[in-house]
Amino acid sequence: MGDFDDLIQFIEDEAQADGPAAVAELRAFDARFRIASELLEARKQAHMTQRELAAASGVQQAEISKIERGEITPGVSTVDRLLRPLGKRLAVVAD
């Protein structure tokens, strides 16, 4: 295991020790940054700038920036609007 994997395991163990509220908070944090990472990667694969994605999706560039930095969690409709111009769609997959 690498240093990053060790850190993640430590954080998960600490949340488990702190109880259900800490685990729920960690899961929410993980989901927010997973969405941010997936959107950023999809935009880069499409060779689009934030400004170009904003024009194509109708979502303001400033909001896209905040989403990609993990500062805000977009709603499902916003994620859908961002994914369509990238040739992607929202899906639920097994963990």
KOLTITI-422497 format. One line per 3 residues: their letters; for each residue x, y, z of N, C-alpha, C. Coordinates in nm, 4 decimals, always signed. Last residue first. Example, Ala and Ser with C-alpha at 12.3 -4.5 7.8 and 13.67 -1.06 7.14 Angstrom:
sa = +1.2850/-0.2250/+0.7080/+1.3670/-0.1060/+0.7140/+1.2900/+0.0030/+0.7870  +1.3190/-0.5690/+0.7800/+1.2300/-0.4500/+0.7800/+1.3200/-0.3300/+0.7800
***
This chain:
dav = -2.1299/-0.0550/-0.6311/-2.0084/-0.0110/-0.5626/-1.9064/-0.1226/-0.5556  -2.3007/-0.0309/-0.9405/-2.2713/-0.1047/-0.8172/-2.1389/-0.0587/-0.7602  -2.4233/+0.2900/-1.0527/-2.3477/+0.1657/-1.0712/-2.3237/+0.0996/-0.9359
val = -2.6268/+0.5052/-1.2254/-2.6039/+0.4443/-1.0946/-2.5352/+0.3104/-1.1188  -2.5342/+0.7795/-1.4357/-2.5782/+0.6410/-1.4164/-2.5481/+0.5975/-1.2739  -2.5532/+1.0460/-1.6646/-2.5497/+1.0058/-1.5243/-2.6028/+0.8643/-1.5126
rkg = -2.3548/+1.0537/-1.9627/-2.4825/+1.0573/-1.8917/-2.4623/+1.0084/-1.7495  -2.1740/+1.2332/-2.2213/-2.1842/+1.1424/-2.1059/-2.3245/+1.1503/-2.0489  -2.1000/+1.4298/-2.3968/-2.1311/+1.2974/-2.4499/-2.1409/+1.1915/-2.3418
lpr = -2.0767/+1.6767/-2.3040/-1.9545/+1.5971/-2.2984/-1.9759/+1.4564/-2.3531  -2.3280/+1.7818/-2.2996/-2.2363/+1.8311/-2.4033/-2.1046/+1.7530/-2.4086  -2.4230/+1.6190/-2.0684/-2.4751/+1.6051/-2.2054/-2.3810/+1.6598/-2.3122
llr = -2.3056/+1.7022/-1.8243/-2.2603/+1.5799/-1.8908/-2.3040/+1.5699/-2.0369  -2.4374/+1.9336/-1.7427/-2.2936/+1.9375/-1.7686/-2.2468/+1.8166/-1.8493  -2.6983/+1.8467/-1.7056/-2.6727/+1.9549/-1.8018/-2.5254/+1.9630/-1.8386
dvt = -2.6530/+1.6567/-1.5012/-2.7038/+1.6145/-1.6316/-2.6751/+1.7193/-1.7380  -2.5749/+1.8266/-1.2940/-2.4816/+1.7245/-1.3430/-2.5242/+1.6787/-1.4823  -2.8161/+1.9673/-1.2655/-2.6947/+2.0376/-1.3063/-2.5925/+1.9394/-1.3619
svg = -2.9873/+1.7648/-1.1767/-3.0168/+1.8335/-1.3030/-2.8951/+1.9092/-1.3545  -2.8669/+1.6922/-0.9326/-2.8738/+1.5959/-1.0419/-2.8981/+1.6664/-1.1746  -2.6624/+1.9630/-0.8064/-2.7808/+1.8783/-0.8087/-2.7784/+1.7878/-0.9309
pti = -2.3194/+1.9764/-0.6935/-2.4268/+2.0080/-0.7881/-2.5456/+1.9146/-0.7715  -2.1671/+2.1050/-0.4202/-2.2173/+1.9789/-0.4732/-2.3335/+2.0103/-0.5657  -1.8732/+2.3087/-0.4066/-2.0174/+2.2920/-0.4012/-2.0538/+2.1563/-0.4605
egr = -1.6020/+2.2625/-0.4093/-1.6546/+2.3628/-0.3162/-1.8053/+2.3538/-0.3015  -1.4640/+2.1066/-0.5850/-1.5282/+2.0411/-0.4720/-1.5851/+2.1376/-0.3705  -1.3695/+2.2124/-0.8130/-1.2831/+2.2254/-0.6954/-1.3429/+2.1596/-0.5718
eik = -1.5849/+2.1711/-0.9811/-1.4609/+2.0976/-1.0071/-1.3628/+2.1065/-0.8913  -1.7658/+2.3554/-0.8697/-1.7961/+2.2121/-0.8698/-1.6669/+2.1325/-0.8850  -1.6380/+2.5978/-0.9248/-1.6631/+2.5591/-0.7853/-1.6925/+2.4094/-0.7736
sie = -1.6431/+2.5883/-1.2088/-1.5173/+2.5959/-1.1358/-1.5342/+2.5505/-0.9911  -1.9173/+2.5955/-1.2548/-1.8399/+2.4796/-1.2984/-1.7074/+2.4742/-1.2229  -1.9709/+2.8528/-1.1586/-2.0290/+2.7374/-1.0903/-1.9541/+2.6102/-1.1276
aqq = -1.8349/+3.0062/-1.3469/-1.7961/+3.0152/-1.2055/-1.8499/+2.8961/-1.1258  -1.9798/+2.9472/-1.5802/-1.8405/+2.9027/-1.5666/-1.7954/+2.9052/-1.4215  -2.3181/+2.8354/-1.5435/-2.2177/+2.9414/-1.5397/-2.0781/+2.8853/-1.5161
vgs = -2.4689/+2.6242/-1.7756/-2.4251/+2.6368/-1.6360/-2.3116/+2.7394/-1.6347  -2.5196/+2.5783/-2.0377/-2.6031/+2.6775/-1.9717/-2.5721/+2.6933/-1.8240  -2.3628/+2.4096/-2.1924/-2.4526/+2.3506/-2.0925/-2.5515/+2.4491/-2.0314
aaa = -2.2056/+2.5576/-2.3659/-2.2784/+2.4417/-2.4185/-2.3839/+2.3884/-2.3221  -2.0932/+2.7524/-2.2000/-2.1739/+2.7939/-2.3155/-2.2606/+2.6786/-2.3659  -1.9549/+2.5853/-2.0211/-2.0591/+2.6759/-1.9725/-2.1516/+2.7170/-2.0868
ler = -1.7688/+2.4690/-2.1889/-1.8717/+2.3850/-2.1278/-1.9867/+2.4702/-2.0752  -1.6167/+2.6959/-2.2474/-1.6863/+2.6258/-2.3556/-1.7977/+2.5369/-2.3005  -1.5185/+2.7521/-1.9893/-1.5984/+2.8523/-2.0604/-1.6790/+2.7866/-2.1729
qtm = -1.3661/+2.5301/-1.9346/-1.4837/+2.5574/-1.8522/-1.5760/+2.6554/-1.9237  -1.2835/+2.3743/-2.2493/-1.2540/+2.4621/-2.1371/-1.3807/+2.4762/-2.0529  -1.2503/+2.0414/-2.3679/-1.3296/+2.1630/-2.3535/-1.2771/+2.2439/-2.2353
haq = -1.1772/+1.7794/-2.4341/-1.0945/+1.8922/-2.4771/-1.1744/+2.0220/-2.4765  -1.2968/+1.5639/-2.3264/-1.3685/+1.6269/-2.4372/-1.2915/+1.7470/-2.4939  -1.1277/+1.5183/-2.1164/-1.1305/+1.4205/-2.2249/-1.2001/+1.4767/-2.3489
kra = -1.2000/+1.7361/-1.9542/-1.0663/+1.7315/-2.0141/-1.0614/+1.6325/-2.1301  -1.4573/+1.6563/-1.8814/-1.4368/+1.7820/-1.9551/-1.3009/+1.7812/-2.0239  -1.4048/+1.4207/-1.7421/-1.4882/+1.4159/-1.8631/-1.4688/+1.5415/-1.9468
ell = -1.2535/+1.5234/-1.5259/-1.1934/+1.4288/-1.6197/-1.2724/+1.4220/-1.7505  -1.4492/+1.6831/-1.4002/-1.3250/+1.7426/-1.4494/-1.2611/+1.6517/-1.5542  -1.6386/+1.4866/-1.3284/-1.6740/+1.5958/-1.4206/-1.5495/+1.6599/-1.4815
esa = -1.4867/+1.3280/-1.1519/-1.5443/+1.2694/-1.2732/-1.5803/+1.3772/-1.3754  -1.4249/+1.5130/-0.9470/-1.3193/+1.4468/-1.0229/-1.3703/+1.3908/-1.1549  -1.6805/+1.5796/-0.8502/-1.5898/+1.6822/-0.9015/-1.4837/+1.6210/-0.9919
irf = -1.7700/+1.3284/-0.7616/-1.8427/+1.4000/-0.8669/-1.7505/+1.5036/-0.9318  -1.5802/+1.2873/-0.5611/-1.5882/+1.1926/-0.6718/-1.6606/+1.2578/-0.7900  -1.6355/+1.4907/-0.3836/-1.5104/+1.4961/-0.4580/-1.5052/+1.3939/-0.5709
rad = -1.8905/+1.4092/-0.2930/-1.8714/+1.5425/-0.3518/-1.7438/+1.5456/-0.4363  -1.8372/+1.1556/-0.1846/-1.9268/+1.1694/-0.3003/-1.9053/+1.3032/-0.3702  -1.6720/+1.2225/+0.0335/-1.6222/+1.1366/-0.0739/-1.7062/+1.1530/-0.2002
far = -1.8534/+1.3683/+0.1901/-1.7305/+1.4314/+0.1427/-1.6748/+1.3541/+0.0236  -2.0346/+1.1656/+0.2487/-2.0789/+1.2849/+0.1763/-1.9591/+1.3577/+0.1146  -1.8695/+0.9918/+0.3947/-1.9315/+0.9457/+0.2695/-1.9780/+1.0644/+0.1842
lea = -1.8085/+1.1526/+0.6168/-1.7020/+1.1085/+0.5277/-1.7579/+1.0632/+0.3934  -2.0626/+1.1731/+0.7311/-1.9939/+1.2942/+0.6854/-1.8821/+1.2585/+0.5868  -2.1060/+0.9050/+0.8007/-2.1955/+0.9723/+0.7057/-2.1296/+1.0972/+0.6482
vaa = -1.9031/+0.8726/+0.9915/-1.9026/+0.7906/+0.8703/-1.9895/+0.8562/+0.7627  -1.9896/+1.0508/+1.1868/-1.8612/+1.0741/+1.1210/-1.8507/+0.9943/+0.9915  -2.2269/+0.9262/+1.2623/-2.2306/+1.0623/+1.2078/-2.1018/+1.0937/+1.1328
pgd = -2.1418/+0.6723/+1.3661/-2.2209/+0.6832/+1.2429/-2.2234/+0.8233/+1.1816  -1.8001/+0.7043/+1.5014/-1.9418/+0.6716/+1.4998/-2.0121/+0.7018/+1.3693  -1.5279/+0.7100/+1.5364/-1.6041/+0.8264/+1.5834/-1.7547/+0.8058/+1.5759
aqa = -1.4401/+0.4803/+1.4117/-1.4238/+0.4916/+1.5565/-1.5076/+0.6055/+1.6137  -1.4927/+0.5496/+1.1446/-1.5615/+0.4348/+1.2059/-1.5564/+0.4446/+1.3581  -1.3077/+0.7577/+1.1173/-1.4511/+0.7854/+1.1060/-1.5318/+0.6728/+1.1702
ede = -1.0693/+0.6120/+1.1405/-1.1002/+0.7168/+1.2380/-1.2493/+0.7501/+1.2358  -1.0828/+0.4522/+0.9142/-1.0805/+0.3901/+1.0471/-1.1193/+0.4909/+1.1548  -1.0692/+0.6511/+0.7138/-1.1875/+0.5651/+0.7250/-1.1952/+0.4992/+0.8616
ifq = -0.8126/+0.7539/+0.7678/-0.9295/+0.8416/+0.7767/-1.0569/+0.7588/+0.7920  -0.6559/+0.5250/+0.7180/-0.6542/+0.5886/+0.8491/-0.7780/+0.6754/+0.8692  -0.7085/+0.4875/+0.4452/-0.7476/+0.3842/+0.5422/-0.7522/+0.4417/+0.6835
ild = -0.5911/+0.7206/+0.3441/-0.7346/+0.6962/+0.3257/-0.7838/+0.5941/+0.4266  -0.3223/+0.6721/+0.4149/-0.3938/+0.7879/+0.4678/-0.5444/+0.7676/+0.4582  -0.2669/+0.4458/+0.2622/-0.2578/+0.4389/+0.4079/-0.3345/+0.5534/+0.4734
dfd = -0.2915/+0.5547/+0.0078/-0.3830/+0.4480/+0.0494/-0.3838/+0.4328/+0.2012  -0.0728/+0.7311/+0.0175/-0.2088/+0.7828/+0.0014/-0.3113/+0.6798/+0.0472  +0.1466/+0.5554/+0.0430/+0.1183/+0.6532/+0.1477/-0.0249/+0.7054/+0.1394
gm = +0.0431/+0.2267/-0.0746/+0.1172/+0.3515/-0.0800/+0.0763/+0.4455/+0.0314  +0.0834/-0.1192/+0.0000/+0.0000/+0.0000/+0.0000/+0.0871/+0.1246/+0.0000
***
